[in-house]
Amino acid sequence: MVRASVASVRERLLQAADKLFYEEGIHAVGIDRVLEAAGVAKASLYGAFGSKDNLVAAYLIGRSQQIRERVHTEIAKHDDPRSQILAVFDSLIGRTTEASYRGCPFVNACGEGPSLPSAARAVSADHRRWRQDLFVRLATELGAEDPSGLGKGLSLVYDGGVVGSSMDGDVNAPRMARRLAERLVDERTARRRKK
């Protein structure tokens, strides 16, 4: 019984933090607002997470898991590595067209400056590394020339689509990023076939 209530408090805190941090920013949202939105006492935060910094890291871990699941669902619709690479961009396009989209949670968090907790920076770096590793793995399966270089290039193109949609409000930026990724993939595989 106690376990269920602790899980419930933790979940309520995470849900409130997820909504507020994503919509308004980590530094803009004081812990009292999170507590009020979750309907819990301050002691509950410290019992469930220990600190706001740990709550921020948990929020970003949750966002990373959501994005990974979404990307893997999109990839699973395709059998070949080229289409799977482009499916990562399709997932981004889908996210950026949703009314609730407020930019990449990791770009937003890291953009708040050097006072972002180190645990949150580590989660953001891990998420980025996961995406780049995914591109490298798919580029390797594709048989691309220099899969590591292609994976890094695709990651940079993806970042451009994210930043263009978030900072510039350009709804076409992810689609342009997808077209650039397609050209980059085709160029790297065409050169390999010619050898």
Buried (B, 14 or more C-beta within 10 A) or exposed (E): EEEEEEEEBBEBBBBBBBBBBBEEBBEEBEBEBBBEBBEBEEEBBEBBBEEBBBBBBBBBBBBBEEBBEBBBEBBEEBEEBBBBBBBBBBBBBEBBEEEEBEBBBBBBBBBBEEEBBEBBBEBBEEBBEBBBEBBBBBBBBBEBBBBBEBBBBBBBBBBBBBBBBBEEEBEBBBBBBBBBBBEBBEBBBEEEEEE
